[in-house]
C-alpha cells in the first residue's frame, strides 16, 4: 500500500510538471501563471497530511516555504535581462548566485527576529 502511494505521488507530481511545461510551450502567460502557483507546496502539504504527519509538521513546512520563496523573487526579475546578456547557462548561473546571496541576506536579517532559516 505504501509503495502504491509513493508511485501515485511520483505520477501526480510529474504530471503537473509536464503540464506546466506543455502549457508554457504554447501560452507564455498561462504557463507562467501555472508555474507560479504553489503547486509543489500544495502537493507536499497534501502528501504530508495523507501520510499522517502532525499539524505542526505541516504548519512548519508552510511557514518555512513562505520565507524560502522570497529570496527567489529577484532571480525571476533578473533572469530576462541576464539571458539577453549572458545566454541561457550564464543567466542560470547568475540566477543561482543571486538566489543564494538573497537567501543568505534574508536569513541573516530574519535571525535578528528569531526566525532561523539555516
C-alpha positions, -999 to +999 in steps of 0.1 A: +000+000+000+028+024+009+046+017-024+014+023-043+011+057-026+047+066-034+041+057-071+009+078-071+029+107-056+055+105-084+029+103-112+008+132-099+038+154-093+054+145-126+021+151-144+019+186-130+055+195-141+048+181-176+015+200-178+032+233-169+060+226-195+035+218-222+013+248-215+043+271-214+054+259-249+022+274-264+009+300-239+037+320-222+014+338-197-007+307-188+024+286-184+040+312-161+008+315-141+005+278-135+042+276-126+038+305-102+010+287-083+023+270-053+015+236-067+046+218-053+040+232-019+003+223-020+012+188-032+037+185-004+011+196+022-013+170+008+013+143+009+023+151+044-013+151+055-022+119+038+009+103+053-004+112+087+022+138+097+013+162+126-003+195+121+029+210+135+050+194+108+026+206+080+025+241+095+063+243+097+065+233+061+042+261+050+059+286+073+094+279+061+082+278+025+070+313+029+104+325+039+123+305+014+103+318-016+112+354-010+149+351-019+139+335-053+119+365-065+148+387-075+161+359-097+129+360-118+132+397-123+169+394-133+167+363-155+152+380-186+179+406-185+207+381-178+197+357-206+200+386-231+234+394-219+250+361-209+229+334-227+209+307-210+237+290-190+252+323-178+218+335-168+211+303-149+245+306-131+239+342-122+203+334-111+216+308-088+242+331-074+216+359-069+192+335-051+220+322-028+231+358-019+195+369-013+189+338+008+219+344+030+209+381+034+173+373+043+184+345+067+208+369+085+181+396+087+155+372+100+178+357+125+176+390+143+138+383+147+144+348+159+134+332+126+162+307+119+164+296+082+198+280+084 
